[in-house]
Amino acid sequence: MFASFVQGPLIRVIPLGILLLALQRTIFVEIQVNGVILQVMMMMTAAAGVAGGSERGAVVGFIFGAMFDLAEGTPLGSTAIAMTIAGIVGGLLALIAADPHWWLASIFTALGTAAGVASIPAIRAFIGEPDPFQDRLAMVVAINAAAGAILSPLLVPLARWCLRMKKAEWKQPVGEATI
């Protein structure tokens, strides 16, 4: 059991989550784009979904969301649900292509990030937070989605490493003639 834990992806996901949480709460609070804090943990979750599929993206999203909720003091699971949605959406969109090119992975990461960020106010309204919807929600979603697309060439390979996934290798079947 210990060997499966050490060889599994959690041994890389948890330290990466701690590092991203530290960056989220320090650097990205100070560096804002048009007054919007970039949700780098949400972007990484969507990138994990693109790299590893919807199930692995959901696991990474839940772990990152639980870490974020524990650090911020928000109700446990509220951000975890939103990040799980981001991982699932990124993973489901990645089903379109077996091994998406970098630009396609950027689009999928952006859409997964947008789905996760857009679901936060709905989840917070569901748990009873007063007035969770902001007037500038569309701008927050758009800026985070654009940042997710820009950072995707860095985040998808990092997610692939973190999940211990290898890039697909396409080989010609033995015995078939080349054209």
C-alpha positions, -999 to 999 in steps of 0.1 A, spaced: 0 0 0 28 24 8 45 16 -25 14 25 -44 11 58 -26 48 67 -33 45 56 -70 11 73 -75 4 108 -85 -7 121 -51 30 123 -40 34 150 -67 -1 166 -66 -1 175 -29 32 194 -29 23 211 -62 -10 221 -46 8 236 -16 32 255 -38 3 269 -60 -17 278 -29 12 298 -16 16 315 -49 -22 321 -51 -23 337 -17 9 359 -20 20 368 -55 -12 366 -74 -30 387 -48 -6 415 -56 -3 410 -93 -39 416 -106 -51 421 -141 -77 449 -142 -84 444 -105 -90 406 -110 -70 381 -90 -59 353 -113 -70 318 -101 -39 298 -108 -51 268 -89 -82 267 -110 -61 270 -142 -39 241 -130 -70 220 -123 -83 225 -158 -49 218 -173 -48 185 -152 -82 176 -168 -68 183 -202 -37 163 -196 -52 133 -177 -88 132 -185 -119 141 -165 -115 117 -137 -79 127 -129 -89 164 -133 -117 159 -109 -94 143 -83 -68 171 -87 -96 197 -85 -110 183 -53 -76 181 -36 -67 217 -47 -102 230 -37 -100 214 -3 -66 229 2 -79 263 -8 -110 261 14 -89 251 44 -65 280 38 -91 307 31 -116 296 57 -145 293 32 -170 265 39 -152 232 32 -161 219 -2 -174 251 -18 -143 258 -38 -136 221 -41 -168 217 -61 -159 245 -84 -124 232 -91 -137 197 -96 -160 212 -123 -130 229 -139 -111 196 -140 -141 176 -154 -149 202 -181 -112 204 -192 -111 166 -193 -143 162 -212 -133 187 -238 -99 170 -242 -118 139 -254 -123 157 -287 -87 150 -296 -66 120 -286 -34 141 -281 -44 178 -285 -19 203 -300 -8 231 -277 -33 256 -291 -62 231 -286 -50 224 -251 -50 261 -245 -86 264 -256 -97 235 -234 -78 249 -204 -94 282 -209 -129 267 -212 -124 245 -181 -111 275 -161 -141 296 -172 -165 269 -162 -149 266 -127 -147 304 -121 -183 309 -133 -196 282 -110 -182 297 -78 -210 323 -73 -237 297 -80 -221 273 -54 -218 301 -29 -254 311 -34 -264 275 -29 -247 274 5 -263 306 16 -237 333 12 -254 367 9 -250 383 -25 -223 361 -41 -229 374 -77 -208 404 -87 -216 429 -114 -182 422 -131 -185 384 -131 -182 382 -169 -150 402 -168 -136 379 -140 -144 348 -160 -130 362 -192 -97 374 -177 -92 341 -159 -100 321 -190 -75 342 -211 -48 337 -184 -55 300 -185 -51 299 -222 -18 319 -220 -4 297 -192 -16 265 -207 17 256 -225 33 256 -191 5 241 -170 -4 211 -192 31 196 -193 34 203 -155 1 185 -150 13 156 -172 44 153 -150 24 156 -118 -1 129 -129 28 107 -141 14 106 -176 35 101 -206 28 118 -239 11 94 -264 34 79 -289 18 70 -322 36 41 -340 29 24 -372 15 -11 -368 41 -38 -376 36 -54 -410 19 -26 -427 35 -10 -457 43 27 -457 30 49 -485 
